Amino acid sequence: MSRIGNRPIPVPKNVTVDIDGQTVRVKGPKGNLELSFRPEVSVEQQDGQIVVSRPNDQKTARSLQGLTRTLINNMVVGVTDGYTRTLEIAGVGYRAAKEGNSLVLSLGFSHPVRVEPPSGIAFNVETPTRVSVAGIDKQLVGEQAAQIRKLKPPEPYKGKGIIFQGERIRRKAGKAGKVGGKK
């Protein structure tokens, strides 16, 4: 039994939802999003709520019901509140700056790294060591934040690199000194 898939999605007053065949369009104050869902599930709008149901109890239909419900809920939350992922930069001389819409990172390379945002994504440099990626599409925000993190992943010895806010890096002990001498 799907616990997530059976829950109805509440639709706020300032959001309009249009269900056309196998497509759901969500329009809100921050923008528009669209999702094409699989025919194994059905989506209806009832009493200001969106209900995702499945016609049978097969494994694919059960799993797609929860997935579709979560994706539509993410769309509703995205067009009302939006999503943000915050990245922290650790390391001597590592910093971020914003030039126009693009993000310029100094990460210890011989050149600064410029990251252009895709449409629907905005970068915000809160401090030189803290960058936030914001947008209405949860998947796109997370994917862009992961692409930035991949430029300089954290290393386990000194902890230098780009990490997500709240992420913990497992630190390793350095090389142990040699005890005694050669005989």
Number of C-alpha atoms within 10 A of each C-alpha: 8 11 8 14 21 15 16 18 20 15 19 13 8 10 17 15 20 13 16 11 11 13 13 18 17 20 19 20 13 14 16 18 18 15 15 13 20 13 13 16 21 16 22 14 16 11 8 14 15 20 19 24 22 20 11 11 10 10 9 12 18 19 17 21 26 20 16 22 24 17 16 23 16 18 24 27 19 24 22 18 13 19 20 21 19 19 22 20 28 18 15 10 11 17 22 24 20 16 10 9 13 16 21 17 22 17 22 15 10 7 9 14 15 15 17 14 14 11 8 12 18 18 24 18 17 12 13 15 18 20 26 19 22 22 23 25 24 18 13 18 23 18 14 19 22 17 12 20 18 13 14 16 15 19 14 14 13 14 18 18 21 26 24 17 14 9 9 9 14 10 11 11 8 9 7 6 6 7 6 6 5 5 3
